[in-house]
Amino acid sequence: MRQYFFGSEASTGWNVLRLEEACSNFRNHTIDIRDEKELDHVFAEYGSDIALVVHTAAQPSHDWASKEPKTDFTINANGTLNLLEATRQYSPEAAFIFTSTNKVYGDTPNKLPLVEMDTRWEIAEDHPYRNGIDEGMSLDHTTHSLFGSSKVAADVMVQEYGRYFGMNTVTFRGGCLTGPLHSGAQMHGFLSYLMKCAITGDQYTIFGYKGKQVRDNIHSHDLVTMFWHYYENPRPAAVYNAGGSRYSNCSVIEAISLCEEITGKKMNYRYSDSNRIGDHVWYVSDISSFRSDFPTWEFRYNLSDTLTQIFEALRK
């Protein structure tokens, strides 16, 4: 569906082929998660042998969701329900990992006391969220965007299957999830798309906030090891913020500067005063809850490592 959302350059079909060629024990099923019957066929085939379900399928863009709200909701919310129910019916002992989003908090982070710095917005030094936003932030009385709303529905449903049915479910509320094989597009995949523009010279557009809006970025390797730690010691209805935290974060203009440093080229970019609806001015994840439950987990890749890997992979 990424090709349908964002065009051919955003397709992950090439990566499916790579996996099939590289991994003899990898088997792909091209299934729409809205199709209950097709999902049931796969789950029925493996049944209780299924030990882990990692649900990363989504419509992931603010902007795109407003074009086709029904498509967005049926993928993000109904599709998640289909996967939860198939897991409950065929493999209830499996751990169920869901990639949610920090957009479930809507634009509440924009109400925090922020200070304008030379290259970024920052939170006040004495604020409780100085080390990042934790899972206690309210999901109510806020503008989520339609995408954020569909992800809230899925997020809460994953928790409910854990509480109501006692299944080992976890929702990871991600910041910017990225890595060297990310198929970035303008509407989704911040660092990957930015580096693509840095290499090709295509014009990049900064949307609002003077380009000082801050995102935390977590490398796919570090996120997957979070998944692995949960799989090894699962618990019902767990919820964790998952992002680069204070270890790996940047503003848009800081990321542009780093891209220019890595590529040795000046970027071609323009500024638009219009910010995206529900977009965050400053978002850094507090991951102390996950660290408390899984103290042996550690970051491996910082922002510079990640962007350098993206550059090398795109160039190749």
Buried (B, 14 or more C-beta within 10 A) or exposed (E): BBBEBBEEEBBBEEEEEEEEEEEEEEEEEEEEBBEBEBBBEBBEEEEEEBEBBEBEBBBBBBBBBEEBEEBBBBBBBBBBBBBBBBBBEBBBEBBBBBBBBBBBBBBBBBEBEBEEEEBBBBBEEEEEBEBBBBBEBEBEEBEBBBBBBBBBBBBBBBBBBBEEBEBBBBBBBBBBBBBBBBBBBBBBBBBBBBBBBBBEEEEBEBBBBBBBBBBBBBBBBBBEBBBEBBBEEBEBBBBBBBBBBBBBBBBBBBBBBBBEEBBEEEBEBEEEEEBBBBBBBBBBBBBBBBBEBBEEBEBEBBBEBBBBBBBEBBEE
